[in-house]
Amino acid sequence: MNIVTFGEFEEKYIDPKHKVTHFHSGCEDQSADVAVIDINTIFDFEENKTKACKDKYISLAIIDDESDYDAFKNFGIDAWIQRDELSEFNSLLNLIEKKFLS
């Protein structure tokens, strides 16, 4: 699965079987299956998602608190994970791959 991150993200949470690219490092080929964003990158994502993501993709937001969730719900985000639960990130990716992208 191809993953694009729009903000700083530690790749240690992602299984090496997935390809991870940071948007600002050159992901404009419409190849991402999953876009990882946070509250600081939502507008960057909105402006560039058509450049980085396939037609069928999942947006995954990392939230820090309840106010982040409230802000994201107006953008049609597909999945959320709290920053303090990032150790479960790969499990969420596996679920996304099985349920939404197969």
QUIDAHU-V288646 format. One record per pair of residues at least 24 apart in sequence whose C-alpha atoms are under 8 Angstrom apart, sorted by the first residue. I is the first residue (numbers start at 1). J is the second residue. Records with the same first field share a line. If there is no record, write none. Layout:
I = J  J
This chain:
1 = 32  33  34  97
2 = 31  32  33  34
3 = 32  33  34  35  36
4 = 32  33  34  35  36  52  53
5 = 35  36  37
6 = 35  36  37  38  41  44  45
7 = 36  37  38  40  41
13 = 86  87  88  89  90
14 = 89  90
15 = 90
23 = 52
27 = 51  52
28 = 52
29 = 53
30 = 54  55
32 = 57
33 = 57  58  101
34 = 58  59  60
35 = 59  60
36 = 60  61  62
37 = 61  62
38 = 62  63
39 = 63  68  71  72
42 = 72
56 = 101
57 = 101
58 = 96  100
